[in-house]
């Protein structure tokens, strides 16, 4: 159906869970159940000067709004497209004389839109904003203190000539943002750059091993005519066959954690007790904490425990060095840590996978391609034993590993991994997503190189040398500290 058509889903009451969404038609892997534009969205404080406030693309050269000097855009087209949403914000920022934080900016945009259009802005919106959970009553003292400060600053920022709102209303909206704000990524889907509110998405319940995934698709922003700009929107996509009447679920937290840790995160951030099958039956917990087995001989529980405690300390050091941009230090600690881990932990142990992930990423950035490829390959082998076969994180990890192998001159493994990643992303991201298109180009390129390699290795290697000298910098993006891969953004 057309974008935003809701003919595939309906709201229903889930016993003990409140509302949920279920399928009204049978769907298959990769099918889009619905697409939804944001009710409102803003760029993070930390990213305000690096991404376009309209399309959320990272751009080196942005043009500032001449009025408020805060908003930044790719070009005139983006500026025009954003004006309707930015108009009142622009005047408010100018009058306030400074820029309030992202929560306040988003709350204001939501309330301006509510005042103008009401709580349901289209016939495809399945819930009003009033009916969304705010969980203010569940907040800790610490969070309540922050909320009070935000409310205070909101009232200072909110213009006198706009409709005035009760503190309860403002508090409700800020609470909704807190537990239902969706992280918006840049065009490559690698970095969270903003936060948006998508009311229909808020109706989808959580399962640690879900049947759906959510992807942000910024669509086509190149059209000169604003009318043909596709809106930034999320898509809810099926990961496998879903029958009529089956509830649609997504994972709010990354699966790569033992069930007790996932349950703790879900309770802390979303205020519910997870009762999904994978948590209840502790599925894959044993693999995630497994010791190494060599010729039937297992590492002792003592050894495993000792290496795990050591790993946790090392992971903290790694994160610190990485945040400080001290990449050679990161590599040194990773190598040391892996040497100890490889003796004692299984290749599915989550502590080892975390170190492998960081090591391969940072080594690739520093251009130690072969070593990076070795670690990336081990990481993907572990991921494949743990993740759902159509998990987006598995797809992205496999893509990264494939590119690393390709850059290391290991064309056969590289091409095969890029093909595997492409098959996953076709389901999780779909054919029109910029990442999938990039991956398709890589697949074509590596296939051509592989043929050449099989015909004449010598010619292949000399051509490769020449190609590498002219390699674009785009693949050498600096490794950033990835936030927790949670679906909804909690501070």
C-alpha positions as CSV (number, residue, x, y, z in Angstrom):
1,X,0.0,0.0,0.0
2,X,1.0,3.7,-0.1
3,X,3.3,5.2,2.5
4,X,1.7,5.3,5.8
5,X,-1.2,3.1,4.8
6,X,-2.3,1.2,7.8
7,X,-4.1,-1.7,6.0
8,X,-1.6,-4.3,7.3
9,X,-2.0,-3.6,11.0
10,X,-4.5,-2.9,13.8
11,X,-4.5,-2.0,17.4
12,X,-5.7,-4.6,19.9
13,X,-5.6,-5.1,23.7
14,X,-2.8,-7.4,24.8
15,X,-3.6,-9.2,28.1
16,X,-1.4,-7.7,30.8
17,X,0.4,-5.4,28.4
18,X,-2.0,-2.7,27.4
19,X,-2.2,-2.0,23.7
20,X,-0.3,-3.7,20.9
21,X,-0.3,-4.0,17.2
22,X,-1.2,-7.1,15.2
23,X,-1.0,-8.1,11.5
24,X,-4.2,-8.0,9.5
25,X,-2.6,-9.7,6.5
26,X,0.0,-12.4,6.1
27,X,3.4,-10.9,5.4
28,X,6.9,-12.2,4.6
29,X,10.5,-11.3,5.4
30,X,11.3,-7.8,4.2
31,X,7.7,-6.6,3.8
32,X,6.9,-3.2,5.2
33,X,4.0,-3.3,7.7
34,X,3.8,0.4,7.8
35,X,5.8,3.6,7.3
36,X,5.4,6.6,9.5
37,X,6.7,10.2,9.3
38,X,7.8,11.8,12.5
39,X,5.2,13.8,14.5
40,X,8.2,16.0,15.3
41,X,11.9,15.6,15.4
42,X,15.0,17.6,16.4
43,X,18.8,17.3,16.0
44,X,20.8,16.4,19.2
45,X,22.6,19.3,21.0
46,X,25.9,17.6,20.3
47,X,25.2,17.3,16.6
48,X,23.5,20.7,15.9
49,X,26.3,22.0,13.7
50,X,27.2,18.7,11.9
51,X,23.9,17.6,10.5
52,X,21.1,19.2,8.4
53,X,18.1,20.1,10.7
54,X,15.8,19.0,7.9
55,X,17.0,15.7,6.5
56,X,19.5,14.7,9.3
57,X,22.3,14.2,6.8
58,X,25.9,14.8,8.0
59,X,27.4,17.5,5.8
60,X,30.8,19.3,6.0
61,X,29.3,22.5,4.6
62,X,26.0,23.6,6.1
63,X,24.1,26.9,5.7
64,X,22.8,28.6,8.8
65,X,19.4,30.1,9.3
66,X,19.9,33.8,9.0
67,X,17.3,34.6,11.7
68,X,18.1,32.4,14.7
69,X,21.7,31.4,13.6
70,X,21.0,28.0,15.2
71,X,19.3,25.8,12.5
72,X,21.6,24.5,9.8
73,X,20.6,23.2,6.4
74,X,22.2,21.4,3.4
75,X,20.8,24.0,1.0
76,X,17.8,26.2,0.2
77,X,15.6,23.2,-0.6
78,X,16.1,21.7,2.8
79,X,15.6,25.1,4.5
80,X,12.3,25.6,2.6
81,X,11.1,22.1,3.5
82,X,11.9,22.7,7.2
83,X,10.4,26.2,7.5
84,X,6.9,25.1,8.5
85,X,8.3,23.2,11.4
86,X,11.1,25.7,12.2
87,X,9.1,28.9,12.0
88,X,7.9,29.2,15.6
89,X,11.1,27.6,17.0
90,X,13.1,30.2,15.0
91,X,11.3,33.2,16.7
92,X,11.5,31.5,20.1
93,X,15.2,30.8,19.9
94,X,15.8,34.5,18.9
95,X,13.7,35.9,21.7
96,X,15.1,33.5,24.3
97,X,18.6,34.5,23.3
98,X,20.0,30.9,23.6
99,X,19.2,27.4,22.5
100,X,17.4,25.1,25.0
101,X,18.3,21.4,25.1
102,X,17.0,18.8,22.7
103,X,14.2,17.5,25.0
104,X,12.8,21.0,25.4
105,X,13.2,21.8,21.7
106,X,11.3,18.5,20.8
107,X,8.6,19.1,23.4
108,X,8.0,22.6,22.0
109,X,7.8,21.3,18.5
110,X,5.3,18.7,19.6
111,X,3.2,21.2,21.4
112,X,3.2,23.7,18.6
113,X,2.0,21.0,16.3
114,X,-0.6,19.8,18.8
115,X,-1.9,23.4,19.1
116,X,-2.2,23.7,15.3
117,X,-3.4,20.3,14.2
118,X,-4.6,18.4,17.3
119,X,-3.3,15.2,18.8
120,X,-4.0,13.0,15.7
121,X,-2.6,14.6,12.5
122,X,-3.6,12.0,9.9
123,X,-6.1,9.2,9.4
124,X,-3.2,6.8,9.6
125,X,-2.2,7.7,13.1
126,X,-3.5,5.0,15.4
127,X,-3.1,6.8,18.8
128,X,-3.3,10.3,20.1
129,X,-0.4,11.7,22.0
130,X,-2.5,11.9,25.2
131,X,-2.8,8.1,25.2
132,X,0.9,7.4,25.1
133,X,2.7,6.3,28.3
134,X,4.8,8.9,30.1
135,X,6.0,6.9,33.1
136,X,6.6,10.0,35.1
137,X,5.3,8.2,38.2
138,X,8.0,5.5,37.8
139,X,10.9,8.0,37.6
140,X,13.8,8.0,40.1
141,X,14.4,11.0,42.2
142,X,17.4,11.8,40.0
143,X,15.2,11.8,36.8
144,X,12.5,13.8,38.4
145,X,15.0,16.5,39.3
146,X,16.0,16.7,35.6
147,X,12.4,16.7,34.6
148,X,11.7,19.7,36.9
149,X,14.6,21.6,35.5
150,X,13.5,20.9,31.9
151,X,9.9,22.1,32.7
152,X,11.3,25.2,34.3
153,X,13.5,26.0,31.2
154,X,10.6,25.0,28.9
155,X,8.4,27.7,30.5
156,X,11.1,30.3,30.0
157,X,11.6,29.3,26.4
158,X,7.9,29.0,25.4
159,X,6.7,32.3,23.8
160,X,4.0,34.5,25.5
161,X,1.9,34.6,22.3
162,X,1.7,30.9,21.9
163,X,-1.1,29.0,23.7
164,X,-0.1,28.4,27.3
165,X,0.0,24.9,28.7
166,X,-0.4,23.4,32.1
167,X,2.6,21.9,33.8
168,X,1.0,18.5,33.7
169,X,0.7,18.7,29.9
170,X,4.4,19.7,29.5
171,X,5.4,17.1,32.0
172,X,3.5,14.4,30.0
173,X,5.1,15.4,26.7
174,X,8.6,15.4,28.3
175,X,7.9,12.0,29.9
176,X,6.7,10.6,26.5
177,X,9.9,11.8,24.9
178,X,11.9,10.2,27.6
179,X,10.6,6.7,27.1
180,X,9.3,6.8,23.5
181,X,11.7,9.2,21.8
182,X,13.2,7.3,18.8
183,X,16.9,7.8,17.9
184,X,17.3,9.2,14.4
185,X,20.4,8.3,12.5
186,X,22.3,10.0,9.7
187,X,22.0,9.0,6.1
188,X,24.4,6.1,6.5
189,X,22.5,4.8,9.5
190,X,25.7,4.6,11.6
191,X,25.4,7.5,14.1
192,X,22.5,8.6,16.1
193,X,22.1,12.3,15.3
194,X,18.7,13.3,16.7
195,X,15.5,12.2,18.3
196,X,11.9,12.0,17.0
197,X,8.5,11.0,18.1
198,X,6.6,8.4,16.0
199,X,3.2,7.7,17.7
200,X,2.4,4.4,15.9
201,X,5.8,3.0,16.6
202,X,5.1,3.6,20.3
203,X,2.3,1.0,20.1
204,X,4.6,-1.8,19.1
205,X,5.6,-4.0,22.1
206,X,9.0,-5.5,22.9
207,X,10.4,-9.0,22.4
208,X,14.1,-9.9,22.7
209,X,13.7,-12.2,19.6
210,X,11.2,-10.1,17.7
211,X,9.4,-10.7,14.4
212,X,9.9,-7.1,13.1
213,X,12.6,-4.5,12.9
214,X,12.5,-0.7,12.7
215,X,14.6,1.3,10.3
216,X,14.8,5.0,9.7
217,X,14.7,5.8,6.0
218,X,15.6,9.4,5.1
219,X,14.6,8.7,1.6
220,X,15.4,10.9,-1.4
221,X,16.5,14.4,-0.4
222,X,18.0,15.3,-3.8
223,X,14.8,16.5,-5.4
224,X,15.0,20.2,-6.0
225,X,11.2,20.6,-5.6
226,X,10.3,20.3,-2.0
227,X,7.1,18.4,-3.0
228,X,9.2,15.5,-4.1
229,X,11.3,15.4,-1.0
230,X,10.5,12.2,0.7
231,X,9.8,12.7,4.4
232,X,12.1,11.2,7.0
233,X,10.1,8.3,8.1
234,X,10.5,5.0,10.0
235,X,9.5,1.7,8.4
236,X,8.4,-1.3,10.4
237,X,9.7,-4.4,8.5
238,X,8.9,-8.1,8.9
239,X,11.9,-10.3,9.7
240,X,10.1,-13.5,8.6
241,X,6.6,-14.8,7.9
242,X,4.0,-13.3,10.1
243,X,0.4,-14.7,10.2
244,X,-2.8,-12.8,10.4
245,X,-3.6,-11.9,14.0
246,X,0.0,-12.4,15.2
247,X,1.3,-9.6,17.4
248,X,4.1,-7.4,15.9
249,X,7.1,-7.1,18.1
250,X,10.4,-5.2,18.0
251,X,13.5,-5.4,20.2
252,X,14.0,-2.3,22.4
253,X,17.4,-3.4,23.4
254,X,20.2,-5.3,21.6
255,X,20.1,-9.1,22.0
256,X,23.8,-9.4,22.7
257,X,23.4,-9.5,26.5
258,X,22.4,-12.3,28.9
259,X,18.7,-12.4,29.7
260,X,19.2,-11.0,33.3
261,X,21.0,-8.0,31.9
262,X,18.5,-7.4,29.2
263,X,15.7,-7.6,31.8
264,X,17.5,-5.2,34.0
265,X,17.9,-2.7,31.2
266,X,14.3,-3.0,30.1
267,X,13.1,-2.5,33.7
268,X,15.3,0.5,34.2
269,X,14.6,2.2,30.9
270,X,11.1,1.2,30.0
271,X,9.6,0.1,33.3
272,X,8.4,-3.4,32.5
273,X,9.4,-6.9,33.3
274,X,10.3,-8.8,30.1
275,X,8.5,-12.2,29.9
276,X,9.5,-13.1,26.4
277,X,10.5,-16.7,25.6
278,X,14.2,-15.9,25.3
279,X,14.3,-14.4,28.7
280,X,12.0,-16.9,30.4
281,X,13.9,-19.9,29.1
282,X,17.3,-18.1,29.2
283,X,17.9,-19.0,25.6
284,X,21.5,-18.6,24.4
285,X,22.7,-17.3,27.8
286,X,25.0,-20.4,28.1
287,X,26.6,-19.5,24.7
288,X,27.1,-15.9,25.7
289,X,29.0,-16.9,28.8
290,X,30.6,-20.1,27.6
291,X,34.1,-21.2,28.4
292,X,36.4,-22.6,25.6
293,X,36.4,-26.3,24.9
294,X,39.5,-27.9,23.4
295,X,39.4,-31.6,22.5
296,X,36.5,-32.2,24.9
297,X,38.3,-30.5,27.7
298,X,36.4,-27.4,29.1
299,X,37.9,-24.4,30.7
300,X,37.2,-24.5,34.5
301,X,34.5,-22.2,36.0
302,X,37.2,-20.5,38.0
303,X,39.2,-19.7,35.0
304,X,36.2,-18.3,33.1
305,X,35.1,-16.2,36.1
306,X,38.6,-14.8,36.4
307,X,38.9,-13.9,32.7
308,X,35.5,-12.3,32.8
309,X,36.4,-10.0,35.7
310,X,39.6,-9.1,33.9
311,X,37.7,-8.4,30.7
312,X,35.2,-6.0,32.4
313,X,38.1,-3.9,33.7
314,X,39.7,-3.9,30.3
315,X,36.5,-3.0,28.5
316,X,36.2,0.1,30.7
317,X,39.8,1.0,29.8
318,X,39.1,0.5,26.1
319,X,36.1,2.7,26.2
320,X,38.0,5.4,28.0
321,X,40.9,5.3,25.6
322,X,38.5,5.3,22.6
323,X,36.5,8.3,23.9
324,X,39.8,10.2,24.3
325,X,40.7,9.3,20.7
326,X,43.8,7.4,21.8
327,X,43.5,4.6,19.2
328,X,47.0,3.1,19.5
329,X,46.2,2.6,23.2
330,X,42.9,1.0,22.4
331,X,44.7,-1.5,20.1
332,X,47.3,-2.3,22.7
333,X,44.7,-3.1,25.4
334,X,42.5,-5.1,22.9
335,X,45.4,-7.3,21.8
336,X,46.4,-8.0,25.4
337,X,42.8,-8.7,26.4
338,X,42.2,-11.0,23.4
339,X,45.3,-13.0,24.2
340,X,43.9,-13.9,27.6
341,X,40.3,-14.4,26.4
342,X,41.3,-16.7,23.5
343,X,42.7,-19.2,25.9
344,X,39.6,-19.4,28.1
345,X,36.4,-18.0,26.5
346,X,34.3,-19.6,23.7
347,X,34.0,-17.6,20.4
348,X,30.4,-16.7,21.4
349,X,31.3,-15.1,24.7
350,X,29.9,-11.6,24.6
351,X,32.9,-10.0,26.4
352,X,35.2,-11.4,23.7
353,X,32.8,-10.2,20.9
354,X,32.9,-6.7,22.3
355,X,36.6,-6.6,22.2
356,X,36.7,-8.1,18.7
357,X,34.3,-5.5,17.5
358,X,36.3,-2.6,18.8
359,X,39.6,-4.0,17.8
360,X,38.6,-4.7,14.2
361,X,37.0,-1.2,13.9
362,X,40.0,0.7,15.3
363,X,42.6,-1.4,13.5
364,X,40.8,-0.8,10.2
365,X,40.8,2.9,10.9
366,X,44.5,2.8,11.6
367,X,44.9,0.8,8.3
368,X,46.1,-2.5,9.9
369,X,43.8,-4.3,7.5
370,X,44.9,-7.9,7.8
371,X,44.8,-7.9,11.6
372,X,41.4,-6.1,11.5
373,X,40.1,-8.7,9.1
374,X,41.1,-11.6,11.4
375,X,39.2,-10.1,14.3
376,X,36.2,-9.0,12.2
377,X,35.9,-12.6,10.9
378,X,35.9,-14.1,14.4
379,X,33.3,-11.5,15.5
380,X,31.0,-12.4,12.6
381,X,31.3,-16.1,13.3
382,X,30.3,-15.5,16.9
383,X,27.4,-13.2,15.9
384,X,26.0,-15.8,13.5
385,X,25.6,-18.3,16.4
386,X,23.8,-15.7,18.6
387,X,21.7,-13.3,16.5
388,X,18.5,-14.0,14.5
389,X,19.6,-14.7,10.9
390,X,17.9,-11.4,9.8
391,X,19.1,-9.2,12.6
392,X,20.2,-5.7,11.4
393,X,23.2,-5.7,13.7
394,X,24.4,-9.0,12.2
395,X,23.9,-7.5,8.7
396,X,25.9,-4.3,9.6
397,X,28.7,-6.3,11.3
398,X,29.0,-8.6,8.4
399,X,29.1,-5.7,6.0
400,X,31.9,-4.1,8.1
401,X,33.8,-7.4,8.1
402,X,33.4,-7.8,4.4
403,X,34.7,-4.4,3.6
404,X,37.7,-4.9,5.9
405,X,38.5,-8.2,4.1
406,X,38.2,-6.5,0.7
407,X,40.5,-3.7,1.8
408,X,43.0,-6.3,3.1
409,X,43.1,-7.9,-0.3
410,X,41.2,-11.0,0.9
411,X,38.8,-10.7,-2.0
412,X,37.1,-14.2,-1.8
413,X,36.0,-13.9,1.9
414,X,35.3,-10.2,1.4
415,X,32.9,-10.8,-1.5
416,X,31.2,-13.7,0.2
417,X,30.6,-11.6,3.4
418,X,29.4,-8.6,1.4
419,X,26.8,-10.9,-0.4
420,X,25.7,-12.3,3.0
421,X,25.3,-8.8,4.4
422,X,23.4,-7.7,1.3
423,X,20.8,-10.5,1.8
424,X,20.2,-9.4,5.4
425,X,20.0,-5.7,4.7
426,X,17.5,-6.3,1.8
427,X,15.2,-7.6,4.6
428,X,16.0,-5.1,7.4
429,X,16.6,-1.9,5.4
430,X,15.0,-2.7,2.0
431,X,16.3,-2.0,-1.5
432,X,15.9,1.8,-1.5
433,X,17.9,2.5,1.7
434,X,21.2,4.3,1.1
435,X,23.2,1.6,3.0
436,X,21.7,-1.1,0.8
437,X,22.5,0.8,-2.3
438,X,26.1,1.3,-1.1
439,X,26.3,-2.4,-0.4
440,X,25.0,-3.3,-3.8
441,X,27.7,-1.2,-5.4
442,X,30.3,-3.0,-3.3
443,X,28.9,-6.3,-4.3
444,X,29.2,-5.5,-8.0
445,X,32.7,-4.2,-7.5
446,X,34.0,-7.1,-5.4
447,X,32.4,-9.6,-7.9
448,X,34.3,-8.0,-10.7
449,X,37.5,-8.0,-8.7
450,X,37.0,-11.6,-7.7
451,X,36.7,-12.7,-11.4
452,X,39.9,-10.8,-12.2
453,X,41.6,-12.4,-9.2
454,X,40.6,-15.9,-10.3
455,X,41.9,-15.2,-13.9
456,X,45.2,-13.7,-13.0
457,X,46.3,-13.1,-9.4
458,X,49.4,-11.1,-10.3
459,X,47.5,-8.6,-12.5
460,X,44.8,-8.3,-9.8
461,X,47.3,-7.4,-7.0
462,X,49.1,-4.8,-9.1
463,X,45.8,-3.2,-10.1
464,X,44.7,-3.2,-6.5
465,X,47.8,-1.4,-5.4
466,X,47.0,1.4,-7.8
467,X,43.4,1.5,-6.8
468,X,44.2,1.7,-3.1
469,X,46.4,4.8,-3.6
470,X,43.3,6.6,-4.9
471,X,41.0,5.3,-2.2
472,X,38.4,7.8,-1.0
473,X,38.5,8.8,2.6
474,X,34.9,8.0,3.1
475,X,35.5,4.4,4.3
476,X,37.9,5.7,6.9
477,X,35.4,7.4,9.1
478,X,36.8,7.8,12.6
479,X,35.5,5.1,14.9
480,X,33.0,6.8,17.3
481,X,31.9,5.4,20.6
482,X,28.6,3.7,19.7
483,X,25.7,4.5,22.1
484,X,23.8,1.6,23.5
485,X,21.9,0.1,20.6
486,X,18.5,0.8,22.1
487,X,15.5,1.4,20.1
488,X,14.0,4.2,22.1
489,X,16.4,6.8,23.4
490,X,16.6,7.1,27.2
491,X,18.9,9.6,28.6
